[in-house]
Amino acid sequence: MVTDMVTNVDNRFSIQEYANIKNVHINTVRNWIKDKKIEVTMISNKWYIHDTNIVNNQEYVSEKTSTNNDNSSNTIVDNSSNNQDLVVGILQDQIEHLKEELKEANDKIKRSDMMIMKLTNTVENQQLQLTEAQTPFWKKLFGLTGSRL
């Protein structure tokens, strides 16, 4: 017995499933997505790869079912274990992806903070220059400030 996660009638696969089917590292699949070499769709905040070249995931299904044909109770337990492994893999992928997004967001915040500091310094310098420009010539000549007069 094979679940719908393993047999995919619509030819949509999670990133981990697709990497397993193609026998490549998950980062390779992510690079393919980034380079727009494969088509992806977001469904319920999860990315799925659409590949019509994989007909009902036959290689992957036959590999999974060949080890599970001894008896029905083993099949259910094995599929449950396979599904748990698959879910764990998917969740680990999502965690890694979220860590990357968090790192990028933190980098953006740091860049924004640096820009704010530079702009604040520029504004303060311009305010000082404006104050000096508004001071009358005779006060500058005699070294007088507005507070002593």
N, C-alpha and C positions, 0 to 999 in steps of 0.2 A: 504494500500500500504506500503510495507516494502522495505527499500533500501538494496543494496548489502552489506553495512557495517554491517547490522544486520543479514541478512541471508547470510550464508557463505557456498557456495557450496564446496569449497576446504578444509573446516574444518580448516581454519587458522584464528586465532583470535589475536587481540592486547592483551597486558597484562591486560589492564583494562576490556576489553570484557570478557576475560577468567576468571578474578577474579569475575566479575558479574555473569557469567554462573555458576561457581562453588560455588558461594556465600561465598567467602573467601576474606580476605584482600589482597590488591595488593602486600604487602611485602611478604606474604606467597607465592604468585606466583613467585616473584623474587627469593625467597629462593629455590623453586622447580627448577627453571632454573639453579641457581648456583650449586645445588646438582645434576644436570643432571637427574632429575626425569621426566622432560617433554622436548619434542623436540621443539627447536626454530629455526627460520630462519630469516635472516635479508633481508628485501626487502626495497629498497630506504631509507636506514639509519633508518629503524624502525624494531623492533623485532616482529615477529609473532609466535604464538604458534600453532603447528600442532597437532590436537587431533582427531583421527579417531573414538574415542568412542562417540563423540558428533555428532550425525547424523543431519546435516544441522541445528544445533543449535535449535532444535524443542522447547525445554522448554523456551528458551530465546525469541524466535520469538512468541510463543503463548502468553507469558506473555505480550509482547509489543503490539501485535495486538489485544488482547482481550479488552484493554482499548481504542482502536482506531477504533472500528467498527461502531460507531454511524452514521457518514456520511462522504463523501469523503473530504469535505473541512476541517473538524476537523482532519481527518487522515493525510492530508498533513501538517497541522500546527503542530500536535503532533509529527509526524515523524521528521519534521524540528527541533522542540525543542529537541527531543530525540537525534538527530544527533548532535546538538550543544552541548548538555550535554556530549555526548560521546566524541566529539572532545575536549571539555574543559578538560574532564577527562584524555584523552590521552596526551594532552599538559602539564597538571599538572604533570603527571607521567614522561614525558620527562624532565621537569624542575627539578624535584626531582632527577632523574637519573644524569642529568648534574651537579647538585649541588654536588652530591656525587663524581662524577668524578673530579670536580674542587677541592674539598677538598683533595682527594687522590693525585692529582697533586701538590697541594700546600705543602702537607706533604712530598712528594718526593723532592720537591725543597728545603725545609728546611733541610732535611737530607743531600742533596747534598752540600748545603752551609756549613753545619757543617763539613762535610768531607773535603771540600776545605780549611776551616780555619785550621783544624788539620794538613792537609798536608802542608800548607803554614808554620805553626809554626815548623813543623818537618824539612822542607827544610832550614828555617832560622837558626835553631839550628845546623844543619849539616854544614852549611856554616861557622858559628862561630867556630865550632870544627875544621874544615878544616883550617881556618885562623890561629888558635892557633897551630895546628899541623905543619904548615909551618913556624912558627916563630922559628928562630934558638935558641938553648939552651942558648947561652950566652946573647941574648937579654932578655929572660925570667928571667935569673939569675940577671941581673942588672936592671930589670924593664924598659928596653928601648923598645920603640915601633918604628915601621918603619918610622913614621913621624918625630921623633926627630933626626934621624941620618942624 
